[in-house]
Amino acid sequence: MRKLALSDEILMSVEKPARYIGGEVNAVMKEKDKVAVRFAMCFPDVYEIGMSHLGIQILYDMFNQREDIWCERVYSPWTDLNQVLRRQKIPLFALESQDPVRDFDFLGITIQYEMCYTNILQVLDLAQIPLKAEERTKEHPFVIGGGPCAYNPEPLADFFDLFYIGEGETQYFHLMDVYKSWKESGAPREIFLKQAAQVPGIYVPSLYDVEYREDGTIRSMHPNCPEAPDRVKKQIVMDVTDTFYPKKPVVPFIKATQDRVVLEIQRGCIRGCRFCQAGMLYRPTRERDLSMLKECAKEMLKNTGYEEISLSSLSSSDYSKLGELVEYLIGECGTKRVNISLPSLRIDAFSLDVMGKVQDVKKSSLTFAPEAGSQRLRDVINKGLTEEVILEGAGQAFEGGWNRVKLYFMLGLPTEDEEDMKEIAWLAEKIAERYYDVPKEQRNKKCQIVVSTSFFVPKPFTPFQWARMCTKEEFLHRACVVNHEIREQKNRKSIKYNWHEADVTVLEGILARGDRRIGPAIRKAYEKGCLFDSWSECFQNERWMEAFEECGTDIDFYTTRERALDEIFPWDFIDIGVSRRFLEREWERAQEETVTPNCRQNCSGCGAASFGGGVCYEHQD
């Protein structure tokens, strides 16, 4: 029987002790003496958030299918246990074996969001692993990062030995085999890093040097040894049907954020929204086969006991077999009283028909994401959505029995003016009016429209990576304009408005487009007590600002500064398949307010066809 790393006394003193005990349904146990590689898979946030992440579930299942690898899980301890571990000098441990993370071969950290960067340092610190990669020895695990934020790894370059660029199903086993050979050889730590750099998709920061110009921009970035490639190419799975997918996902003891079976129906997106990083990073679009999804859904529901299944995708409406899949799930789930969740649907008759089938009895709120209030600005961002389509979709929803609508917008988008801001309120008013056009006897109670605005952050590898970002004051002014205009509308009582924190957004922008010189400020902020920065009750903006000031960081250099088209970005050494020329062309088309058709309508020559599959090839002979 396992011995828990924490005493009963400690467990009883912290909130939700089930976060730390392991032993959940479908957790994988192995004999540690019979495996060659021990891999601690970390999500640097609280357990409930991390347990909801599909990527970790996929890799956890994939690694553990090999008899010579044991993959375990670790999450950021919440603030209460964080203090206990420090005070009693208890090393951070993995859930399955309860062994210290420092004793593993690898610590793999998925980096989903910039606001978890200080949590990464917390995990290293509590695990008693030196924060800086250059200070580690053969006694320490190799720290490897992956996920969307790894596409600009430079702000975290000091803290990671390696980064994995791309989808983990492709090269991780290759890397593990390289590690096993190195371990048997007894060679120095630096030798493994050079060997790893030759594995496609692996980036080793210590093997590259960066030079800067007097104005602070990058002059050059180049390898400092022959083993490291000039460019690191993204690794992706082209056949997403015949690949790894967890049919027995781990089921937490406590309610997770996504407390349901998650069925990923496709990867990538055909839409080409110019602000969307995921839409560029995960090109080309690749669909999973219908028969595979049916089998996975059946097995996962049987093996977990969940009462809800969610279809995951960047744009679920674009999955070509969605209707057939939903019909199957209705038949499979109906008698078992399992709910079907369909996020990321577009506003059209087909999507509403599908939603109507799965929400026949209880009409929950519908979520629309126009992103911009005016048609002009929607064309700038290439949303591919007209006001006519939005109002028609809302009208069909109201006539179908829905009365609650959530509308998501962004403020601070390139070329935005005051009229664009006001048009958010005007569009919400038009949607409310459309509700009251429905005959009174057909309406479902009072209309509820929730307008939410986030603030725009220009992300790497998007056409907007050259755009300037607003200041905190500019963001708040824009929110005030929208708020005031909503209060002026006839149906204002039916409209609720909320907006994101501006100071959090500014920090996200600094970290998203930062370079290696940001690393010391991240560490300084952590030392000042910054932790769980994505949690509003924990975020301490003033300490972050102090850290930037003490490290001599010019915030405006990373946020409000205009970028020249030929500027070298910190992430330019990564090849995501989408060409820089395509991104430049889309940046120019944005300023011309010109819409680019989606990938199924017409190929725009982004470069993703070089991967040899996906939507790029499906209509070719």
C-alpha positions, 0 to 999 in steps of 0.5 A: 500500500502506498504511503502518503507524502503528507500526514493526516494532520496536514491533509486535514488542515488544508482545503480539499485534501483530495487534490494531493492523495492520488489513487483516483479511478483509472490512475496508473500504478507501476513498480518503479524498479521495473521502469527505465524512465520516470516522467512527472507530468505537471500542469502548473495550476490547481488540481481541478484546472489541471485535471480538466486538461485533455492534453495531459490526459492524452500524454499520460495515457500514451506514456503509460502504454510503454512498459519502460515508462511510468508517467505520473501527475503533479499540480501546483499546490494551492496557497495553503499547502504551499506554505506547509511544504515550505515551512516543513521542507517537504519536497513536492511529490507526484500523485501516483507514487507520492515520491519526490519530483526531484527523483524523476528523470523528467519534469514535463510542464505544460504551459497553457497560459502566460499567467502561470509563469510564476507557478512554474517557478513554484513547482521547481522551487517546492520540488527542490530543483534549481530554478535556473537550468544552468545550475542543475546537475545529473542529480536533477530531472530534465525540465521540459516545457510544451503547450501553446506558450512554448511557441515563444519559450524565450521568457522562460528560457532560463528555467527550462532545459528543453522545450517540445515544439508541437504535438506530443504524440509524434517525437516524445518516444524518440526523445525517451529512447535517446535519454535511455541510451544517454543514461546508460552511457554515463555521459555528462548532462550537456551531452544529452542536451546536444543529443536531444537538440537533434530530435525534431521539434526539440529546442534547447535554449542553452545551445543558442545565443542572442544578440541585441541592437542598441534600440533593444530589438534582436540583431540575431539568434543563432546556435552555439554548437553544430548539434542545434538546428538553425530553426526548430520545426513544429511536430504534428500528428497528421493522422489524428484517427490512428493515434493515441487517445485515452479511453480510460481517463483519470477521474478525480475524487473532487469536481474538476472544472471540466467534470465530463468526458472530453471528445476531441473531434478535430484539430486546427481551424479553417477560419483564419481569424487574425487575432487567434493564435491557436488557429495559426499554431494548429494548422492544418485542420485535421478531422478524427474519423467518425467511427473512432469517435463513436468507439471512444465516446462509448468506452470513455463513458463506460470507464468513467461514469461521467454524466456529460460528454463535451465535443472539443474543437476550435470550431465544432460546427466545421467538423464535417460529420457533426450531425451524424456524431450528434445523432449517434450520441443522442441514441447512446446517451439518451437512455443513460441520461448523459448530457451532450455539450457542444462548445465552439459552435457558430451562429447558423441554422445547422448549429442551432438545429444541432443544439436544439436536439441536444437541449430539447428539454433544458434550454441553457444559454447560447454563446456567440462570439462576434468579437467586434461590434461593427462590420468594419472591425469584424472584417479587419479581424477576418471574423467572417461573420455579418450582422445579418447572420448574427441577428438571424441566428439569434432570432432562430435561437429565440424562436427555438425557445432560448432566452439567454445569450452570451456575447463575447467581444474584444476591445483594443483591436487594431484600427478600433475607433470609438464608433466600433466600441459603441457598436458593441452596445448597439449590436446587443440592443438589436439582439434584444429587439430581435427577442421582443419581435417574437410573439409574446406567447412564444417567448421563454420568460425574460430576455437575458443578454450578457455582454463580455469584453476581453482586452486584445493581446497581440500573440506570436505567429498571428497576423497581429503580432506586429500590432501595438497593444493598448495601455491599461488606461486605454483599455479601461476607457474603452470599457467605459465607452461600451458601458455608458452606451449600453446604459443608453439603450432602450432594452438596457435592463435585459443587457448585463455587461462585464469586462476583463481586468486590464492590468492582467491583460497588460502583463499577459502581453508583456509575457506573450511577446517577451524575450530572454530579458524578461526572465529575471523579472519573472523570477523577481516577481515570484520572489516577491510572492506572485503566485496564481496570477490568473486568479483574481484573488491572488493577482498582485499587479503592484509587485509585478510592476516593482519587479519590472522596475527593479530589473530595468524592464521597459514595459512599453517596449513589449506592449505599446511599441509599433513593430517594423515588418522586418523586425526579428521576433524572439520566436522567429527561430520556430517554424510552425508551417505557416509562413511569415510572408502569409502573416505579413500579407494578412496584416496588410489585408487587415489594414485594408479591411479585406476578408480572406476566405476560409480554408475550405472555400479557397486556399490562401497559401499559408504554408501548412500544406507542407505537412501533407494532409488535413483540409489542405488536401481533402478536396484534391485528387 
